[in-house]
């Protein structure tokens, strides 16, 4: 596994492992779960945005935020929380900009999480 110091600031593996009492296998299992579930939740979030479904936007953003929590992915989680807040107010240009930024951060986080599975 790559050293936490050389990994992107997209996630903080050092803190994540500390919270899991150093259980690398558990973090790897969580990484696999993230890689399995995130793409579907991400697609559901986009469907909710297209359908202008505030409740579903909030639900899927919240689910993605929780899925990323074990990795200390602070920027990703912050964007997900902002999407939840904006989503509860309905679809706006501000929400659409957040979703674009969120998409880019999800790509970075997915690449970082993949390193945990090697």
C-alpha positions as CSV (number, residue, x, y, z in Angstrom):
1,X,0.0,0.0,0.0
2,X,1.2,3.5,-0.9
3,X,2.4,5.7,2.1
4,X,-0.2,8.2,3.3
5,X,2.3,11.0,2.9
6,X,2.5,10.4,-0.8
7,X,-1.2,10.1,-1.4
8,X,-3.3,13.0,-2.6
9,X,-5.0,15.2,-0.1
10,X,-8.2,14.0,-1.5
11,X,-8.3,11.6,1.4
12,X,-6.4,11.1,4.6
13,X,-5.5,7.5,5.0
14,X,-3.4,8.1,8.1
15,X,-6.4,9.5,10.1
16,X,-8.7,6.9,8.6
17,X,-6.4,4.1,9.8
18,X,-6.1,5.7,13.2
19,X,-9.9,5.7,13.6
20,X,-10.0,2.1,12.6
21,X,-7.2,1.1,15.1
22,X,-4.8,0.4,12.2
23,X,-7.1,-2.2,10.7
24,X,-5.9,-2.1,7.1
25,X,-8.1,-5.0,6.0
26,X,-11.2,-3.1,7.3
27,X,-10.2,0.0,5.4
28,X,-9.6,-2.1,2.2
29,X,-13.1,-3.6,2.7
30,X,-14.6,-0.1,3.0
31,X,-12.7,0.9,-0.2
32,X,-14.1,-2.0,-2.1
33,X,-17.6,-1.1,-0.9
34,X,-17.1,2.5,-2.0
35,X,-15.9,1.4,-5.4
36,X,-19.0,-0.9,-5.8
37,X,-21.6,1.5,-4.5
38,X,-20.4,5.0,-5.5
39,X,-21.0,4.8,-9.2
40,X,-24.6,3.8,-8.8
41,X,-25.3,6.4,-6.2
42,X,-23.6,9.0,-8.3
43,X,-25.8,8.1,-11.3
44,X,-28.9,8.3,-9.0
45,X,-27.8,11.7,-7.9
46,X,-27.6,12.9,-11.5
47,X,-31.0,11.4,-12.3
48,X,-32.4,13.2,-9.3
49,X,-30.9,16.5,-10.5
50,X,-32.4,16.0,-14.0
51,X,-35.8,15.1,-12.4
52,X,-35.5,18.1,-10.1
53,X,-36.3,15.8,-7.2
54,X,-35.1,17.7,-4.1
55,X,-35.7,14.8,-1.7
56,X,-33.7,12.4,-3.9
57,X,-30.9,14.9,-4.4
58,X,-30.6,15.2,-0.7
59,X,-30.8,11.4,-0.1
60,X,-28.2,10.5,-2.7
61,X,-25.7,13.3,-1.8
62,X,-26.1,12.2,1.9
63,X,-25.4,8.6,1.0
64,X,-22.3,9.4,-1.0
65,X,-21.1,11.6,1.8
66,X,-21.4,8.7,4.3
67,X,-19.7,6.3,1.9
68,X,-16.7,8.6,1.7
69,X,-16.5,9.3,5.5
70,X,-14.1,6.5,6.4
71,X,-11.5,7.9,4.1
72,X,-11.4,11.4,5.6
73,X,-12.3,12.8,2.2
74,X,-13.1,16.2,3.6
75,X,-13.5,18.2,0.4
76,X,-15.7,15.5,-1.2
77,X,-17.8,15.4,2.0
78,X,-18.0,19.2,2.1
79,X,-19.3,19.3,-1.4
80,X,-21.8,16.5,-0.7
81,X,-23.1,18.5,2.3
82,X,-23.4,21.6,0.2
83,X,-25.4,19.7,-2.5
84,X,-27.7,18.4,0.3
85,X,-28.3,22.0,1.5
86,X,-28.8,23.4,-2.0
87,X,-30.8,20.4,-3.1
88,X,-33.3,20.9,-0.4
89,X,-34.0,24.4,-1.9
90,X,-34.5,22.9,-5.4
91,X,-32.4,22.8,-8.5
92,X,-30.5,26.0,-9.3
93,X,-27.5,27.1,-11.2
94,X,-25.6,27.1,-7.9
95,X,-26.5,23.5,-7.4
96,X,-25.4,22.6,-10.9
97,X,-22.0,24.2,-10.4
98,X,-21.6,22.3,-7.2
99,X,-22.5,19.0,-8.9
100,X,-19.9,19.7,-11.6
101,X,-17.2,20.3,-8.9
102,X,-18.5,17.2,-7.0
103,X,-18.1,15.1,-10.1
104,X,-14.5,16.1,-10.5
105,X,-13.8,15.4,-6.8
106,X,-15.5,12.0,-7.1
107,X,-13.0,11.1,-9.9
108,X,-10.1,12.1,-7.7
109,X,-11.4,10.2,-4.7
110,X,-12.2,7.1,-6.7
111,X,-8.6,7.1,-8.0
112,X,-7.2,7.5,-4.5
113,X,-9.5,4.8,-3.1
114,X,-8.4,2.4,-5.8
115,X,-4.9,2.6,-4.4
116,X,-6.2,1.0,-1.2
117,X,-7.3,-2.1,-3.0
118,X,-3.9,-2.9,-4.5
